[in-house]
Amino acid sequence: MSVLSGKNILLGITGGIAAYKTTYLVRHFIKAGAHVKIIMTPASKDFVTPLTLSTLSKNPVLSSFTNEDDENDMWNNHVDLGLWADIFVIAPATANTLSKMASGNSDNFLLATYLSAKCPVYFAPAMDLDMYKHTSTKASFSTLKSFGNIMIPAGSGELASGLIGEGRMAEPEEILAFIEKDIASKLPLRNKKILITAGPTYEAIDPVRFIGNHSSGKMGYELAKAAANLGAEVILVSGPTKEVLSNSLVTIIPVVSAEDMYTASHNYFASVDVAICAAAVADYKPKNVAEQKIKKKTETFTITLEKTKDILASLGEIKKQQLLVGFALETNNELENAKGKLKRKNLDFIVLNSLQDKGAGFGKTTNKITIIDADESLISFALKSKKEVATDILTHLLDKL
Ligand code: CTP
């Protein structure tokens, strides 16, 4: 999955012949899973039509503060657009626009939005070779870089003038790769490896029956997604679940029983920086598993259970550099029980959810958590979606790392 998936990309197109290539750039962004909105300068419309770009981006294309074709139309709000964007990409960026950006000029909608944008700004220059080399253009580049804007250097090749040299806008796929690489290199969990356990475990009674629980696996899967989005390599040891996840940074190790989950977790633990045990592991399993299907004979039937291995506690015993995080699902004496688990299992912090809180627990899309640190300090969070809860947990984790 691309780091651009789910991101809001604002694309600013200025008046250079390379503008026609932005049709491909928009396709690349959309294919990467991004949401795209486009601003065109009036001059850029000579090179590519707004209709093509609005069709490809699935959004209206804006180019002025008002839409002259529609007398009822509202003022186009450059501030809102600037805030909407996760990244602003100006491609092609002409010498004229770059010099205006560098000097704070805001005489068109694109420039006003540039001045309002708080997000990272990328610019891909496109111009003739002598313009590209000109001292004034170079001064624009360095001023913009000093603002924190990121330049996607132009390539060399045949230019619209017929001359050959530097100044050709980077190809759309190069722009995509450049931005993806740049974002990935800045992710806070890059170079970190995280083990996450998720879902229930099934403990066999006979070949067709098992003891299980209602865990959906959602919390663990949301954690895995959020960690990968922050750049981590994730090993997701997952019990049986309907959840699906496809992300090149996440390796799913499917397991069924607590014993399988124990073995898989120990196989990876030594190589990870963090382990988060979010699975609802069975505490007991049938002592003997019948080889054949058990027949219905007696009025009552007793299964003798024995304890499973506590995966989290076993990791707590051997942990070295790893940061270890557990969950506690409680119905009563919540804080006391969770603090007990935190100490007993040698954790760095524990995430408590109480079944007394409406909206928290198994199978729900929401959760309400309290994080308890090793020094027993508490942070309580409001009821949120499990996706947001995952972000809160990882934000806390980043503080600890
Ligand atoms: N856990 C585990 N292996 C087990 C049991 C629990 O790794 N065999 C982990 C869970 O993934 C969770 C934490 O331990 O992170 C606490 O699980 P929980 O079921 O709340 O606690 P238990 O230790 O099983 O205690 P109890 O069921 O008595 O509350």
Residues whose N, C-alpha, C, O or C-beta is under 5 A from the ligand:
A	BS01	CTP	C277 A278 A279 A280 V281 A282 D283 T308 K309 D310 I311 L312 G326 F327 A328 L329
